[in-house]
Amino acid sequence: MSNASLSPLPSADHPDVTARLRGALLGASFTADGLLELLGAPAYAALSRSETVPALRATRGDTPLELLVRLFLLQQPVLHARVDDVLPVDACLESGWLVRAGDEVAATVDVRPYGGPGGEDWFIVSDLGCAVGGAGGIGSHAEGVVLGVGGASTTLAGLTVRTPVSAALDLGTGSGIQALHAAAHATRVTATDVNPRALHITALTLALSGAPAAELREGSLYEPVHDDETYDLIVSNPPFVISPGARLTYRDGGMGGDDLCRSLVQQTGERLNEGGFAHFLANWQHVEGEDWTDRLRSWVPRGCDAWIVQREVQDVTQYAELWLRDAGDHRGDPAEYQARYDAWLDEFEARKVRAVGFGWITLRRTGAAEPSVIAEEWPHPIEQPLGETVRTHFDRVDYLRAHDDAALLEAHFTLAGEVVQEQVGLPGAEDPEYVVLRQNRGMRRATRVDTVGAGFAGVCDGTMSAGRILDAIAQLVGEDPVALRDRTPAQIRLLVEQGFLEPA
Ligand SMILES: C[S@@+](CC[C@H](N)C(=O)[O-])C[C@H]1O[C@@H](n2cnc3c(N)ncnc32)[C@H](O)[C@@H]1O
């Protein structure tokens, strides 16, 4: 792995220095809240897009917080004498968090405050330059560069079911962000990566965040996991980019097409404990003549329920351009850019790939004879964190599996909170053409229902059984109650599956 241009990392063997550094950072309010207050929302948001100019303008002074932002986030050298009061500078120089350059000191890694879900003040360590590229793409092309927090990282963290567990695995840990989240609700966390630099950085992220250490193991996919080891939670934001050849370890899986994501999902079945969840981000090929949902269904291991959500689809040109820009290739030699773009399209052509899907795959190990595999497209805005929505999705799957149509008619339901009804039709028309029920929480789903479905949902307050509600509706609209009882369970099933109705 060629890492020649990357800085030597701070030592992970000086917990005392790391603890003192953490204390100093917190003491100066170098936290997510402190940063927001100092920089203001636009400059703070620009930083998450790797744009540093607004933050540089907001940190021209010499307060401890401004100095720390310049040093660790904007990666500017600062005068040794200026930070002497703010940080244990000499200990940081000795253990490698800082290097000296004349009468100035510079950071060897990017250190980014990150607010945990319970208000924890965490820090994510990553390689220099990764979050200081702006529209130019990542700052380093070294193969083993370790990136900080991106949109994909926070999406996965938000999706993850956060119930207390004994053993969690973060596969492809990178900066350690998923391991850090897992450490808050798992007794034991194992973090793996093919890149030893990532494991080192994960140790720093955990220690600097004041989190318990994880077990760190080097290797590809499940190689570092012993045969007899199983987990209650597995998370992975893998190197899912479908690319012609492995170039950047953090994103290019190095297996053909979407094989890395497929292998990861397929091999997870035997690694999960009964009832355990696995959450993955993935990219998948849309191949000529094949339905993407069939492709994804074929990945689901035996003994697992699955919920697969396709959030976005890009055609092959958009896809190639996205990742060329991510690497900053558009700022380099035009001929090289053209050759890389061409190679990407050659690869897709050879595999008959027409587009690429982006999305989430959640597996839950179950002893059910008939697993539930739901693959759906939902490109609309959602409300993060979604972990609780994901957990209750699988509870509803269990409920529906255990209730046939007759049992559904006997059951009582309540309408989920914050569901509204929208009527769609021509302006001035007496009756709507159709009715939409919309959730304002979680997946923010909208579903089309007929007037019986809307009326049914409106009456569900848990007091009457579904069958009795349908009988009353039948009487009201003059329909045969037997026919209504016959045709409505499918709609009730869908409303329960999508979370509009909750079993009372
Ligand atoms: C997209 S990054 C995700 C980092 C971090 N978990 C996050 O959520 O931000 C993918 C990580 O997987 C690692 N990786 C690449 N190939 C791998 C493989 N075959 N097995 C395990 N990890 C791999 C990379 O080194 C990188 O750290």
The ligand as an SDF file (V2000), in Angstrom:
LIG
                    3D

 27 29  0  0  0  0  0  0  0  0999 V2000
  -16.0190    4.1520    2.8920 C   0  0  0  0  0  0  0  0  0  0  0  0
  -14.8170    3.8050    4.1040 S   0  0  0  0  0  0  0  0  0  0  0  0
  -15.8200    3.7790    5.5670 C   0  0  0  0  0  0  0  0  0  0  0  0
  -15.1460    4.2820    6.7880 C   0  0  0  0  0  0  0  0  0  0  0  0
  -16.0110    4.4040    8.0290 C   0  0  0  0  0  0  0  0  0  0  0  0
  -16.4780    3.1100    8.4860 N   0  0  0  0  0  0  0  0  0  0  0  0
  -17.1750    5.3380    7.8200 C   0  0  0  0  0  0  0  0  0  0  0  0
  -18.3290    4.9120    7.9780 O   0  0  0  0  0  0  0  0  0  0  0  0
  -16.9430    6.5150    7.5110 O   0  0  0  0  0  0  0  0  0  0  0  0
  -14.4770    2.0910    3.7920 C   0  0  0  0  0  0  0  0  0  0  0  0
  -13.4180    1.4690    4.6790 C   0  0  0  0  0  0  0  0  0  0  0  0
  -13.2990    0.0700    4.3120 O   0  0  0  0  0  0  0  0  0  0  0  0
  -11.9320   -0.2910    4.2530 C   0  0  0  0  0  0  0  0  0  0  0  0
  -11.7980   -1.4300    3.3250 N   0  0  0  0  0  0  0  0  0  0  0  0
  -11.5030   -1.4220    2.0020 C   0  0  0  0  0  0  0  0  0  0  0  0
  -11.5200   -2.6700    1.4920 N   0  0  0  0  0  0  0  0  0  0  0  0
  -11.8500   -3.4900    2.5160 C   0  0  0  0  0  0  0  0  0  0  0  0
  -12.0220   -4.8960    2.6310 C   0  0  0  0  0  0  0  0  0  0  0  0
  -11.9000   -5.6820    1.5850 N   0  0  0  0  0  0  0  0  0  0  0  0
  -12.3190   -5.4020    3.8430 N   0  0  0  0  0  0  0  0  0  0  0  0
  -12.4500   -4.6040    4.9320 C   0  0  0  0  0  0  0  0  0  0  0  0
  -12.3120   -3.2460    4.8800 N   0  0  0  0  0  0  0  0  0  0  0  0
  -12.0150   -2.7180    3.6890 C   0  0  0  0  0  0  0  0  0  0  0  0
  -11.2280    0.9690    3.7990 C   0  0  0  0  0  0  0  0  0  0  0  0
   -9.8670    0.9180    4.1560 O   0  0  0  0  0  0  0  0  0  0  0  0
  -12.0410    2.0470    4.5100 C   0  0  0  0  0  0  0  0  0  0  0  0
  -11.5010    2.3120    5.7700 O   0  0  0  0  0  0  0  0  0  0  0  0
  1  2  1  0
  2  3  1  0
  2 10  1  0
  3  4  1  0
  4  5  1  0
  5  6  1  0
  5  7  1  0
  7  8  2  0
  7  9  1  0
 10 11  1  0
 11 12  1  0
 11 26  1  0
 12 13  1  0
 13 14  1  0
 13 24  1  0
 14 15  1  0
 14 23  1  0
 15 16  2  0
 16 17  1  0
 17 18  1  0
 17 23  2  0
 18 19  1  0
 18 20  2  0
 20 21  1  0
 21 22  2  0
 22 23  1  0
 24 25  1  0
 24 26  1  0
 26 27  1  0
M  CHG  2   2   1   9  -1
M  END
$$$$
